[in-house]
Amino acid sequence: LISQGSDMLIFFLLCLVVGAIAGFLAGLFGIGGGLIVVPALVYLLPLAGVPDQLLMSVALGTSFATIVITSASSAQRHHKLGNVLGFAVKFLAPAIMLSAFFCGLFIGNLPKQYTSKLFAGLVIYLAFKMIVSIKVKPTQKSLTPLSSIVGGILIGSASSFAGIGGGGFIVPFLNSRGVEMRQAIGSSAVCGALLGVSGMLSYIIGGWNAQGMPDYSLGYVYLPAIIGITGASIFTSKIGADMVTRLPVSVLKRAFAIFLIIMALNMIFKG
């Protein structure tokens, strides 16, 4: 019992650290934080008694749940700073939510070693495209309802593969359609929070009768991890959002592109 209690204390403290990092990046880049949370949870969840065969499902489901709170906190701050474009959210968010929900129900049947590499390849392409755009004249493309819906379906599907809030795709997509970088990040935070709701619900439903889940779980969502991660992320996400208004757009683009490349390489090598 003492050993189990010690493991849970270590688990909770490490979740706070993960949440602090994920929250700051969520606010700074408009991501949900899942890019940090998922691999961290795969490492930490065995301390809470999650069996190996359920590790990835629980990490993904729990990640989506943390994204709801972290992204909502980030989105609230971005909205206050005037970084949210209503038109972008109006059409993009519903398409992302529906796509993420239905993909999340069936994602476990897909071979992860292939989907993760395809996902990573697309992310690297988006990263280089963003770097090139720094010195190129602003795009003449515009954000339309049709492009938002199509983009939302693709982003929601891709996000379900990795348990992320979609910011790795939403920000480059909006920026490529002529949305200013700060507004792309703020709008992404709003869409990420809504995507997290859909992803979370799909993993709760999909894992409702799963055998071997520890106490305090809802389907594939582990509640103590949510408390630990979001207990820190709701504060650091606001710090990250404040940084967005202080940094030059070119710096934001370079930093975001580097972040995407690191994420993609991590997915390629860890499969």
N, C-alpha and C positions, 0 to 999 in steps of 0.2 A: 504493500500500500504506500509506503514511504517513497519507494522508487517510482511508482506510478504518479504520485503527487508531484514529485520533483520533475518528472518528464513533462507534466502538464504546465508547470510553472515556466519551465524553459520554453516550451511551445508558445505560451502566451506572450512572453517577453520578446521572443524572436518575431512573432506576428506584429508586435508593435513597431519593431525596427523595419520590417518589410513594409508596413503601412505608411511609415514616415517617408520612406524613399518613393514608394508608389504614388503617394498623394502629391508630393512635390512635382514629380514628372507628369502626373495627370493635369495639374494646374498649368504647368509650363508648356506642355505640348498638346493639350486637349485630348489626351488618351485616357482610357479608363483605369490604367494601372495594371491590367491583366498580364502585360508582357513581363512584369516583375513578379506578380503574385503567383501565376501558374507554376513556373519552375521552382519558386520558393516553397510552395505548398507540397509539391511532389516530394521535396526533401523533408519537409516538416511533418506532414500528416501521419507517417508511421509512429511518431511520438504519441499521437492521440489514439492509436490503435486501429487506424484504417488499413485494411488488408491490401496487399500488393496489387491484386487484380482489380481493385476499385480506385486505386490512387489517382489515375488520370481523370476518371469521371468526376471524382470528388473535387479534385483541384480545379477542373473547369467549371463545375457548377458553383463552387464556393467563390471562385474568381468573379463570375458574373454577378453574384450577390454583393460582393464588395464594390464592384464597379457602380452599382446603383447609387450607393451612398457617396463614394468618392467623387464620381462624376457630377452628381447633383450638387455637392458642395462647391466643386470647381465651377460648375455652370452658373450657380448663384452669384459667385464673385465676378465671373466674366460678364454676366448680364448687367451687374451694377457698374462695371467699367465700360459698358457700351460695346462689348466685343461679340455680341450675338446678333446674327442676321436672321430675322424672322422668316423671310422667304425661303431661305435654305433649309431651315428646320421643318417648315410646313409640309414639304413634299418628301424630303429625304428621310426624316425620322420614321414615318409610318411604314415605308418600304423596307427600311432596315429592320424594324421590329418584327414584321411578319416573316421576313426571310430568315432572321436569326432564330425565331421560335420554331418554325417547321424544320429547319436544318438541324437544330439542337436535338430534336426528337430522334433523328436517325443517324447522327454523326458518328455514333459508336460503331456502326457497321462499315465504316470506310477505313481503308488501310492508311494509318497515320504516317507511315514512313514515306509515302508518295505525296499525300496532300500537303504535308509540312514543307517539303522541298519545292513544290509548285508555289505554295504560299510565299516562301522565302524568295524565290526568283522574282515574283511580281513586286515584292516589297523593295528589292534591290533596284529594280527598274524605276519604281516611283522615287526612290531616293536620289538616283542620278538625274532623273528628270527635274527634280526640285533644285539640285545644285546648279544645273545648266540654266534654269530659269532666273537665277539671281542676276545674271548679266544680260538677259534677253529682254526685249521690250515687252510690256504687259500683254498678256494674251487677249485676242479679240473674241474668244469664245465666251458665251454667256451661259448662265445657269438657267435652265428651263425646267418646267414641270416634268417633261419626259426624261430629260437627262438625269434629273434628281431621282426619279422612280427607278430607272434602269440602274443607275449607280448605286442606289440604296439596296436593291435586290442583290447585286454582286457583292457589295460590302458586307451585308448581313450574313451572306453565305460564307464568305471568307473568314469573317470574325468568329463564326461558330467552330471553325477548325481549330482555333487556338485559344478560345476562351478570353478574347480581348474585347475592348470596348469599341473597336473599329477606327480609332483615331489614326492608326497607321495607314489607313486608306482614306478616311473622311477628309483629313486636312489636305493631303496632296490633291484629292479629287476636287474639292472646293477651290483650292488655289489655282488649279489648272483651268477652272471655269471662270476665272476672273475675280474671285472673291479675295479681298485683301487678307494677308496672312493672319493678322490678329483676329479678324472676324472669322476666319476659317477655323482657328484654334478654339475660339469661344463657342461657335456653333457646333463644333465637333464634340465639345464637352456635353452640350445638351443632348445631342443625338446619342452619345455614348451612354448617358444615364438611362435613356429610354430603351436602348438596345440591351442594356444590362437586365432590365425588367423581363424582357422576352426570353433572354438566355437563361436567367435564373428559373423562371417558371417551367421552361422546357426540361431543365435538369431535375427539378423537383418532381415533376410528373414522371419523367423517364426512370427515376431511381426510387420511386415511392415504395416498391416492394423488394428493394434490393436486400439481400442477406449479408450480414457481417458488418453493417454500418454501426459506428459507435453511438452512444447516447447523445442526445441533443442534436440530432440530424433531421433534416427535412429532405427526403429523397437523397440526392447526391450533394446536398448543401450542408456543410458542417458549421453550426452556429457559433461555437466558441472562437473559431478562426475569424469569422466576420467581425465579432466584437473587438478582437485584438487588432486586426488590420485597420478597420475603420475608426477605431478609437484614436489612432494617430493621423490617419490620412485626411480626416475632415479638417484638421488644422493646417497641415503642410500643403494641402491642395490650394488653399487660399494664398499662401506665400508664393507658390509657383505661378498662380494667376496674376498676382501683382507684378511679378518679374516680366511678364509678357509685355506690359505697357512701357517698361523701362528699356528693353533691349531693341536695337535696330532690327528692321525686318530681315536684312541680309544675315545677321547673326542668328536670328531665329531659324531661318531656312537651313543654314549650314548645320546648326545644332540638331535640328530635327532630322535632317538627312543622315547625319552620323549615327544618330540614335536608331534610325530604321536599319541601317547597314549592320550595326552590331546585333540588333534583334534577329535579322535575317541569317547572318552567319551562325548565330547560336542555334537557330532552328535547323540549319543544314547539317551542322556537325553533331547535334544531339538527336536529330531525326524525330 
